[in-house]
Amino acid sequence: MLFLVVALLLLAVVLGSVAYLPWPVTLVLSAVVLCWLAVFTVRERRRRGRTGRA
């Protein structure tokens, strides 16, 4: 859960800085946050899937 909170805060910082950063930097940072959230989601689903079957 802490990773999700940090990822969302980082996303907010990236989105807030769009006016000041060049587009390529913004897109790269947004892609990093998106990948981070995707990895978190996959890990959570696998973990909950294992505990649900037991």
C-alpha atoms as a printed R data frame, in Angstrom:
   type eleno elety resid chain resno      x       y       z
1  ATOM     1    CA   MET     A     1  0.000   0.000   0.000
2  ATOM     2    CA   LEU     A     2  2.857   2.349   0.771
3  ATOM     3    CA   PHE     A     3  4.232   1.819  -2.742
4  ATOM     4    CA   LEU     A     4  0.886   2.822  -4.210
5  ATOM     5    CA   VAL     A     5  0.775   6.010  -2.162
6  ATOM     6    CA   VAL     A     6  4.325   6.922  -3.163
7  ATOM     7    CA   ALA     A     7  3.567   6.173  -6.817
8  ATOM     8    CA   LEU     A     8  0.485   8.387  -6.772
9  ATOM     9    CA   LEU     A     9  2.408  11.198  -5.072
10 ATOM    10    CA   LEU     A    10  5.139  10.888  -7.677
11 ATOM    11    CA   LEU     A    11  2.521  10.965 -10.421
12 ATOM    12    CA   ALA     A    12  1.048  14.135  -8.919
13 ATOM    13    CA   VAL     A    13  4.479  15.768  -8.862
14 ATOM    14    CA   VAL     A    14  5.094  14.763 -12.470
15 ATOM    15    CA   LEU     A    15  1.709  16.053 -13.593
16 ATOM    16    CA   GLY     A    16  2.190  19.287 -11.641
17 ATOM    17    CA   SER     A    17  5.539  19.884 -13.280
18 ATOM    18    CA   VAL     A    18  4.286  19.400 -16.837
19 ATOM    19    CA   ALA     A    19  4.222  23.155 -17.343
20 ATOM    20    CA   TYR     A    20  7.920  23.408 -16.466
21 ATOM    21    CA   LEU     A    21  9.437  20.246 -17.936
22 ATOM    22    CA   PRO     A    22  9.973  19.493 -21.623
23 ATOM    23    CA   TRP     A    23  7.524  17.003 -23.134
24 ATOM    24    CA   PRO     A    24 10.019  14.147 -23.578
25 ATOM    25    CA   VAL     A    25 11.002  14.283 -19.899
26 ATOM    26    CA   THR     A    26  7.359  14.373 -18.843
27 ATOM    27    CA   LEU     A    27  6.497  11.396 -21.025
28 ATOM    28    CA   VAL     A    28  9.427   9.343 -19.740
29 ATOM    29    CA   LEU     A    29  8.585  10.076 -16.103
30 ATOM    30    CA   SER     A    30  4.926   9.287 -16.686
31 ATOM    31    CA   ALA     A    31  5.868   5.980 -18.318
32 ATOM    32    CA   VAL     A    32  8.049   5.104 -15.316
33 ATOM    33    CA   VAL     A    33  5.173   5.766 -12.918
34 ATOM    34    CA   LEU     A    34  2.796   3.754 -15.114
35 ATOM    35    CA   CYS     A    35  5.175   0.785 -15.141
36 ATOM    36    CA   TRP     A    36  5.600   1.046 -11.387
37 ATOM    37    CA   LEU     A    37  1.830   0.944 -10.879
38 ATOM    38    CA   ALA     A    38  1.490  -1.991 -13.293
39 ATOM    39    CA   VAL     A    39  4.138  -4.001 -11.431
40 ATOM    40    CA   PHE     A    40  2.465  -3.197  -8.118
41 ATOM    41    CA   THR     A    41 -0.920  -4.309  -9.454
42 ATOM    42    CA   VAL     A    42  0.439  -7.608 -10.779
43 ATOM    43    CA   ARG     A    43  2.236  -8.346  -7.505
44 ATOM    44    CA   GLU     A    44 -0.882  -7.570  -5.453
45 ATOM    45    CA   ARG     A    45 -3.125  -9.755  -7.611
46 ATOM    46    CA   ARG     A    46 -0.709 -12.673  -7.373
47 ATOM    47    CA   ARG     A    47 -0.374 -12.276  -3.617
48 ATOM    48    CA   ARG     A    48 -4.128 -12.051  -3.063
49 ATOM    49    CA   GLY     A    49 -4.738 -14.963  -5.416
50 ATOM    50    CA   ARG     A    50 -2.507 -17.215  -3.327
51 ATOM    51    CA   THR     A    51 -4.116 -16.276  -0.011
52 ATOM    52    CA   GLY     A    52 -7.627 -16.591  -1.446
53 ATOM    53    CA   ARG     A    53 -7.108 -20.199  -2.460
54 ATOM    54    CA   ALA     A    54 -5.762 -21.349   0.892
